[in-house]
Amino acid sequence: MGTQGTLAKKLGHILVPLVTPFRRDNGDVNYEEMEKLVDHVITRKFCDSLIVTGTTGEFNTQLYEERVELYRVVKKAAAGRVPLIAGTGAASAREAVRLTQAAEKIGYEVVMVVGPYFCKPIQEGVYRYFEAVAKSVEIPIMLYNIPILTGVNIAPATVARLAKIKNIKGIKDEAGINPTQMTEYALVTPDDFTIYNGDDIMVLCGLAQGAAGVISGGSHLIGDKMRQMIGFFLAGENEKAREIHMALDPLFKSMAPGEHTLPTPLLRAALEMAGHPVGPPRLPLVESTPEEKEVVRKHLVRLGIIQ
């Protein structure tokens, strides 16, 4: 479980879920800027692996064709430098199967499949959804639990059942409703099952529970600091790890202020401040207010990311 899982050995500690750049004038995917963003994150060693069309990438507002083209573009831009994970979850099992098969054909190492959303299925439906995807491919699968958005928690008992399927190898857990659920997953899964924490704020908490690392949107900007913090923790230098956590925590919290459920609008704003024209989010997400952006800007200056 956790740091000993097979996915952990393949994917490393820091998995960056790429923002999908959109053009400000018409909202189309900006594939050229995506290539530049991929290079930025890789060359600065801000990531160990990359995720395409995850929540931070706003997969839910993209057409099937856009997602598959993003798989292709990122695969070419990464040029084998880091492992790649394709976000292939969808509201229906049929579309999730199609996306997963496409990612496997393009040559991705792993797929990440979010739990079924909107219809709020019972746990048997959750199990069968993931089972259908897993049976359609050979590629390793990471489950993705984010009940605050899907409306359904992937229960530990369901994860225990799913872990028996040969190519379901791990889970990303962002269950803010239960910050110790990673421990519950670890207790019911085999040693080769990998758990990743999905919340930048909970990195040290996740590592303490046996998580292999973090899926970190903030690491677009502070991946070097994230790497230092994780390194200190794993080396037993907890006070040094804590110091970095305390410095980063206000930035992460400033990206999800007020009524925003997701940090995506302010992460986009932060990237723009740092010189990456990723554009605004797609509706129904809207841009952050000038006041919200100013709070984030001050944290970026404090951390030396911008001047």
C-alpha positions as CSV (number, residue, x, y, z in Angstrom):
1,M,0.0,0.0,0.0
2,G,1.0,3.6,-0.3
3,T,4.7,4.2,-1.0
4,Q,5.4,0.6,-2.0
5,G,2.7,0.4,-4.6
6,T,3.5,-0.4,-8.2
7,L,2.1,2.9,-9.5
8,A,4.3,4.8,-7.0
9,K,7.4,3.3,-8.5
10,K,6.3,4.3,-12.0
11,L,4.8,7.8,-11.3
12,G,6.9,9.2,-8.4
13,H,5.8,11.7,-5.7
14,I,4.6,14.8,-7.6
15,L,1.9,14.3,-10.2
16,V,0.8,17.6,-11.8
17,P,-2.7,17.7,-13.2
18,L,-2.2,20.1,-16.2
19,V,-4.4,23.2,-16.6
20,T,-5.9,23.1,-20.1
21,P,-5.1,26.5,-21.8
22,F,-8.1,28.1,-23.5
23,R,-8.0,31.0,-25.9
24,R,-9.3,34.2,-24.4
25,D,-11.1,35.3,-27.6
26,N,-13.1,32.2,-28.4
27,G,-12.6,29.7,-25.6
28,D,-11.0,27.0,-27.9
29,V,-8.3,24.8,-26.5
30,N,-4.9,26.5,-27.0
31,Y,-2.8,23.4,-27.9
32,E,0.3,25.5,-28.6
33,E,0.2,26.9,-25.1
34,M,-0.3,23.4,-23.7
35,E,2.9,22.3,-25.3
36,K,4.7,25.2,-23.6
37,L,3.1,24.5,-20.3
38,V,4.2,20.8,-20.5
39,D,7.8,21.9,-21.2
40,H,7.7,24.4,-18.4
41,V,6.7,21.9,-15.8
42,I,9.0,19.2,-17.0
43,T,12.2,21.2,-17.5
44,R,11.9,22.8,-14.1
45,K,11.5,19.4,-12.5
46,F,8.2,20.5,-11.0
47,C,6.7,17.1,-11.6
48,D,7.5,13.4,-11.7
49,S,4.5,12.7,-13.9
50,L,1.7,14.6,-15.7
51,I,-2.0,14.2,-15.8
52,V,-4.0,15.3,-18.8
53,T,-7.7,16.3,-18.6
54,G,-8.2,15.9,-14.9
55,T,-10.3,18.2,-12.7
56,T,-7.7,21.0,-13.0
57,G,-7.8,20.5,-16.7
58,E,-11.6,21.0,-16.7
59,F,-12.3,17.7,-18.5
60,N,-16.0,18.1,-17.7
61,T,-16.4,21.1,-20.1
62,Q,-14.5,19.4,-23.0
63,L,-15.7,17.4,-26.0
64,Y,-14.5,13.9,-26.5
65,E,-12.5,15.0,-29.5
66,E,-10.8,17.7,-27.5
67,R,-9.7,15.4,-24.8
68,V,-8.3,12.8,-27.2
69,E,-6.4,15.6,-29.1
70,L,-5.0,16.8,-25.8
71,Y,-3.8,13.2,-25.1
72,R,-1.9,13.3,-28.4
73,V,-0.5,16.8,-28.0
74,V,0.8,16.2,-24.5
75,K,2.3,12.8,-25.5
76,K,4.3,14.5,-28.3
77,A,5.3,17.5,-26.1
78,A,6.5,15.4,-23.2
79,A,8.6,13.3,-25.6
80,G,9.1,10.5,-23.1
81,R,10.6,12.7,-20.4
82,V,8.0,11.8,-17.7
83,P,5.2,9.2,-17.4
84,L,1.8,10.4,-18.5
85,I,-1.6,9.8,-17.0
86,A,-4.8,10.4,-19.0
87,G,-7.9,11.5,-17.2
88,T,-10.6,9.4,-18.8
89,G,-13.6,9.5,-16.4
90,A,-17.0,10.5,-17.7
91,A,-20.6,10.6,-16.5
92,S,-21.3,7.4,-18.4
93,A,-19.4,4.2,-18.4
94,R,-19.6,4.0,-22.2
95,E,-17.7,7.3,-22.7
96,A,-15.2,6.4,-20.0
97,V,-14.5,3.2,-21.8
98,R,-14.0,5.0,-25.1
99,L,-11.7,7.6,-23.6
100,T,-9.7,4.9,-21.8
101,Q,-9.3,2.8,-24.9
102,A,-8.1,6.0,-26.8
103,A,-5.5,6.8,-24.2
104,E,-4.2,3.2,-24.2
105,K,-3.9,3.3,-28.0
106,I,-2.0,6.6,-27.9
107,G,0.5,5.1,-25.5
108,Y,-0.3,6.4,-22.0
109,E,1.3,4.7,-19.1
110,V,-1.8,5.0,-16.7
111,V,-5.3,6.3,-16.8
112,M,-7.1,8.1,-13.9
113,V,-10.8,7.5,-13.8
114,V,-13.0,9.8,-11.7
115,G,-16.0,8.2,-9.9
116,P,-19.3,8.4,-11.8
117,Y,-21.0,11.7,-11.2
118,F,-24.4,13.5,-11.4
119,C,-26.6,10.5,-11.1
120,K,-25.3,9.5,-7.6
121,P,-25.3,5.7,-8.1
122,I,-25.2,3.2,-5.2
123,Q,-21.9,1.5,-4.5
124,E,-22.8,-1.5,-6.7
125,G,-23.1,1.0,-9.6
126,V,-19.8,2.6,-8.7
127,Y,-18.2,-0.8,-8.7
128,R,-19.7,-1.8,-12.1
129,Y,-18.7,1.5,-13.7
130,F,-15.0,1.0,-12.8
131,E,-15.2,-2.7,-13.6
132,A,-16.5,-2.0,-17.1
133,V,-13.6,0.4,-17.7
134,A,-11.0,-2.0,-16.4
135,K,-12.3,-4.9,-18.4
136,S,-12.1,-2.9,-21.6
137,V,-8.3,-2.3,-21.5
138,E,-5.0,-3.7,-20.2
139,I,-3.6,-0.3,-19.1
140,P,-3.2,0.3,-15.3
141,I,-6.0,2.3,-13.8
142,M,-6.0,4.8,-10.9
143,L,-9.4,5.4,-9.3
144,Y,-10.2,9.0,-8.5
145,N,-12.4,9.8,-5.5
146,I,-13.7,13.4,-5.2
147,P,-17.1,13.2,-3.6
148,I,-17.4,17.0,-3.1
149,L,-17.9,17.2,-6.9
150,T,-19.2,13.7,-7.9
151,G,-21.7,13.5,-5.1
152,V,-20.6,9.9,-4.3
153,N,-17.8,8.6,-2.1
154,I,-16.0,5.5,-3.3
155,A,-16.3,3.5,-0.1
156,P,-13.4,1.6,1.3
157,A,-15.3,-1.7,0.9
158,T,-15.8,-0.9,-2.8
159,V,-12.2,0.0,-3.2
160,A,-11.3,-3.4,-1.6
161,R,-13.4,-5.1,-4.2
162,L,-12.0,-3.1,-7.1
163,A,-8.4,-3.7,-6.0
164,K,-8.9,-7.4,-6.8
165,I,-9.2,-6.5,-10.5
166,K,-5.8,-7.0,-12.0
167,N,-5.3,-3.6,-13.7
168,I,-6.8,-1.4,-11.0
169,K,-3.6,-0.4,-9.2
170,G,-4.4,2.7,-7.1
171,I,-6.5,5.6,-6.1
172,K,-6.4,9.4,-5.9
173,D,-8.3,10.4,-2.8
174,E,-9.6,13.9,-2.4
175,A,-12.2,13.1,0.2
176,G,-12.3,16.3,2.2
177,I,-15.3,14.8,4.1
178,N,-12.9,12.3,5.7
179,P,-9.2,13.3,5.8
180,T,-8.3,9.9,7.2
181,Q,-10.0,7.8,4.5
182,M,-6.5,7.2,2.9
183,T,-5.8,5.1,6.0
184,E,-9.0,3.2,5.6
185,Y,-8.1,2.5,2.0
186,A,-4.7,1.3,3.0
187,L,-6.1,-1.1,5.5
188,V,-8.3,-2.9,3.0
189,T,-6.0,-3.0,-0.1
190,P,-2.9,-5.1,-1.0
191,D,0.7,-4.0,-0.7
192,D,0.9,-3.2,-4.4
193,F,-2.0,-0.8,-4.4
194,T,-0.9,2.9,-4.5
195,I,-2.7,5.8,-2.8
196,Y,-2.2,9.4,-3.8
197,N,-3.4,12.4,-1.9
198,G,-5.4,14.8,-4.1
199,D,-5.2,18.0,-2.0
200,D,-2.2,20.3,-1.9
201,I,-3.1,21.4,1.7
202,M,-3.0,17.8,3.0
203,V,0.4,16.6,1.6
204,L,2.1,15.9,4.9
205,C,-1.1,14.4,6.3
206,G,-1.3,12.1,3.3
207,L,2.3,11.0,3.5
208,A,1.9,10.2,7.2
209,Q,-1.0,7.9,6.2
210,G,1.2,6.1,3.6
211,A,0.3,8.0,0.5
212,A,2.9,7.8,-2.3
213,G,2.7,11.6,-2.9
214,V,0.4,14.2,-4.1
215,I,-1.5,15.2,-7.3
216,S,-0.8,18.8,-7.1
217,G,-2.2,21.6,-9.2
218,G,-0.2,24.2,-7.2
219,S,3.0,22.5,-8.4
220,H,2.6,24.2,-11.8
221,L,4.2,27.1,-9.8
222,I,5.9,25.7,-6.7
223,G,6.9,22.2,-7.7
224,D,10.4,22.8,-6.5
225,K,9.2,23.7,-3.0
226,M,6.8,20.7,-3.0
227,R,9.7,18.4,-3.9
228,Q,11.8,19.9,-1.0
229,M,9.0,19.4,1.5
230,I,8.3,15.8,0.5
231,G,12.1,15.1,0.6
232,F,12.4,16.5,4.1
233,F,9.5,14.5,5.3
234,L,10.7,11.2,3.9
235,A,14.2,11.9,5.3
236,G,12.7,12.4,8.8
237,E,13.4,16.1,8.9
238,N,9.9,17.0,9.9
239,E,10.5,20.5,11.2
240,K,12.0,21.5,7.8
241,A,9.0,19.9,6.1
242,R,6.7,21.8,8.4
243,E,8.3,25.1,7.6
244,I,7.7,24.7,3.9
245,H,4.1,23.6,4.6
246,M,3.5,26.7,6.6
247,A,4.8,28.9,3.9
248,L,2.8,27.2,1.1
249,D,-0.5,26.7,3.0
250,P,-1.7,30.3,2.7
251,L,-1.1,30.3,-1.1
252,F,-3.1,27.1,-1.5
253,K,-6.0,28.4,0.6
254,S,-6.1,31.7,-1.3
255,M,-6.8,29.8,-4.5
256,A,-10.1,28.4,-3.2
257,P,-11.7,31.4,-1.4
258,G,-15.2,32.2,-0.7
259,E,-17.8,30.5,-2.9
260,H,-15.3,28.8,-5.2
261,T,-15.4,25.0,-4.9
262,L,-12.3,24.6,-7.1
263,P,-9.0,26.4,-7.2
264,T,-9.0,26.3,-11.0
265,P,-9.9,30.0,-11.7
266,L,-7.3,31.4,-9.3
267,L,-4.7,28.8,-10.4
268,R,-5.3,30.1,-13.9
269,A,-4.9,33.7,-12.7
270,A,-1.6,32.8,-10.9
271,L,-0.2,31.1,-14.1
272,E,-1.1,34.2,-16.1
273,M,0.7,36.4,-13.5
274,A,3.7,34.1,-13.9
275,G,3.8,34.6,-17.7
276,H,1.7,31.6,-18.9
277,P,-1.3,32.8,-21.0
278,V,-3.6,29.9,-20.1
279,G,-6.7,32.0,-20.5
280,P,-10.0,32.0,-18.5
281,P,-11.9,28.9,-17.4
282,R,-14.8,27.6,-19.4
283,L,-18.3,28.3,-18.3
284,P,-19.9,27.5,-15.9
285,L,-16.6,28.4,-14.1
286,V,-15.9,32.2,-14.2
287,E,-12.8,34.2,-13.7
288,S,-11.9,35.3,-10.2
289,T,-12.4,38.9,-9.0
290,P,-9.6,41.5,-8.9
291,E,-9.6,41.3,-5.1
292,E,-9.2,37.5,-5.1
293,K,-6.4,37.8,-7.6
294,E,-4.6,40.4,-5.6
295,V,-4.4,38.1,-2.5
296,V,-2.9,35.3,-4.7
297,R,-0.5,37.8,-6.3
298,K,0.9,38.8,-2.8
299,H,1.5,35.2,-1.9
300,L,3.3,34.6,-5.2
301,V,5.5,37.6,-4.5
302,R,6.2,36.5,-0.9
303,L,7.3,33.1,-2.2
304,G,9.5,34.6,-4.9
305,I,7.5,33.2,-7.8
306,I,6.9,36.6,-9.3
307,Q,8.3,40.1,-8.5
